[in-house]
Amino acid sequence: MDREFLTDLFSDFGPVTIRPMFSGFGISVDRINFALALRAGLYFRADDQTIPQFEAEGSKPFQYQTRAKTVVVNSYWQLPARLFDDTEELSQWARAALGAAQRAAAKKRPRAKKAQAKKATAKKAASPRAVAKRKAAKKGETIKKKSPRKRSSS
C-alpha cells in the first residue's frame, strides 16, 4: 500500500494525515493515530466497544514475531478485506476506529499530568535547599528563611 492508494481509500472518510511508521504508514486525524498500514494489511484501532465488530468479521488483532515470542497487539485489528471495495462502509469503520483512538487518548491524558507532577515534586525535593532542610531536621536544627536580597544603590 502506498500513500496515494491510502489517500484514495480514505476519500469518503475525509482528510487524513499519512506518515511513515515502522514498515508502513500511520494514519491519523488531528494527531490521533487510528490506523496502521503495514505489509501485512490495514489495521484499525479497536477497543472493547469495537472489537466485537472485528470478531464478527473473522478479523484478527495485529501481531508480530520477536526472536522469543509472538506479540499480539489487541488495540489494532485487521480490516476485513471486503471493505477495500466499499469506501463508504470503510469510512464508517474508520470513524469507529477514530472514536476508539480518542477514547484511548482521553484515558492516557490524566496519567501524563500525574507523571509531570511527580517529576516536579522529585525535582523540588532534590533541590539543594530541600536537602539542607532535611539534614537539619534530622539533627533537630532549623534553617532560617532566606531574607530578600537588598539592592545597593549607587
C-alpha positions in Angstrom: 0.0 0.0 0.0 1.4 3.4 -0.9 0.4 6.9 0.2 -1.7 7.6 -2.9 -3.7 4.3 -2.5 -4.4 5.2 1.2 -5.5 8.7 0.3 -8.0 7.3 -2.2 -9.1 4.7 0.2 -10.0 7.3 2.9 -11.5 9.8 0.4 -15.1 9.2 1.7 -13.9 9.4 5.3 -12.2 12.8 4.9 -8.7 14.2 5.1 -6.2 12.1 6.9 -2.5 12.5 7.7 -0.4 9.7 6.5 3.1 9.4 8.0 5.8 6.8 7.6 5.7 4.4 10.6 7.5 1.1 11.1 7.5 -0.7 7.8 4.4 1.2 6.5 2.3 4.2 7.4 0.4 5.6 10.4 -2.9 7.2 9.6 -4.3 9.9 11.8 -6.7 12.8 12.2 -5.8 15.8 14.4 -2.6 14.0 15.6 -4.6 10.9 16.8 -3.4 7.7 15.1 -6.3 5.4 14.3 -4.9 3.1 11.7 -1.7 1.3 10.6 -1.0 0.3 7.0 1.7 -2.4 7.1 2.9 -5.0 4.7 0.6 -7.5 6.3 -2.5 -5.3 5.8 -4.5 -2.4 7.2 -5.2 -2.3 10.9 -7.7 -0.1 12.7 -7.6 1.0 16.3 -10.1 -1.1 18.4 -11.3 -1.2 22.0 -14.0 -3.0 24.0 -16.7 -1.3 22.0 -15.4 -2.1 18.6 -13.6 -5.5 18.9 -16.9 -7.5 18.7 -17.4 -5.9 15.2 -14.0 -7.2 14.1 -14.5 -10.6 15.6 -17.8 -10.9 13.8 -16.0 -10.4 10.5 -13.3 -13.0 11.4 -10.6 -10.4 11.8 -7.5 -10.9 14.0 -5.5 -8.5 16.1 -2.2 -7.2 14.8 0.7 -9.4 15.8 4.4 -9.6 15.1 7.2 -12.1 15.8 10.2 -11.4 18.0 13.1 -13.8 18.5 11.5 -15.2 21.6 7.7 -15.0 21.0 4.7 -13.7 19.1 3.4 -10.4 20.4 -0.3 -9.7 19.9 -1.4 -6.1 19.9 -5.0 -6.2 20.8 -5.5 -2.4 20.2 -5.2 -2.8 16.4 -7.3 -5.2 14.4 -7.0 -6.1 10.7 -9.6 -4.5 8.5 -11.8 -7.1 6.7 -10.7 -7.4 3.0 -14.2 -6.8 1.7 -14.1 -3.1 2.9 -11.3 -2.2 0.4 -14.1 -2.3 -2.3 -16.6 -0.2 -0.3 -15.1 3.1 0.7 -18.4 4.3 2.2 -18.6 1.4 4.7 -14.8 1.7 5.3 -15.4 5.3 6.3 -17.9 4.1 9.0 -15.3 1.7 10.3 -12.7 4.4 10.2 -15.0 6.7 12.3 -15.4 3.9 14.9 -11.6 3.4 14.9 -11.0 7.1 15.4 -13.5 7.0 18.3 -11.6 4.1 19.9 -8.3 6.1 19.5 -9.9 9.2 21.0 -11.2 7.2 24.0 -7.7 5.7 24.5 -6.1 9.1 24.3 -8.5 10.5 26.8 -7.6 7.7 29.2 -3.9 8.5 28.9 -4.0 12.2 29.5 -4.5 12.2 33.3 -1.6 9.8 33.7 0.7 12.2 31.8 -0.3 15.1 34.2 0.4 12.9 37.2 3.8 11.9 35.8 4.7 15.6 35.3 3.5 16.4 38.8 5.7 13.6 40.2 8.6 14.9 38.2 8.2 18.4 39.5 7.9 17.1 43.1 11.0 15.0 42.7 12.9 17.9 41.3 11.8 20.2 44.1 12.7 17.5 46.7 16.2 17.2 45.2 17.0 20.9 45.3 20.0 21.9 47.5 17.8 23.9 49.9 15.4 21.0 50.4 18.3 18.6 51.0 19.8 21.0 53.6 16.4 21.3 55.3 16.1 17.5 55.6 19.6 17.2 57.0 18.9 20.0 59.5 15.6 18.4 60.5 17.3 15.1 61.3 19.8 16.9 63.6 16.9 18.9 65.2 18.0 22.2 63.8 16.1 24.7 61.8 17.1 26.6 58.8 16.2 30.3 58.6 14.4 31.6 55.7 16.4 33.4 53.2 16.0 37.1 53.5 15.4 39.0 50.3 18.5 40.4 48.8 18.9 44.1 49.2 19.8 46.1 46.2 22.6 48.5 46.7 22.0 51.9 45.3 25.0 53.5 43.6 
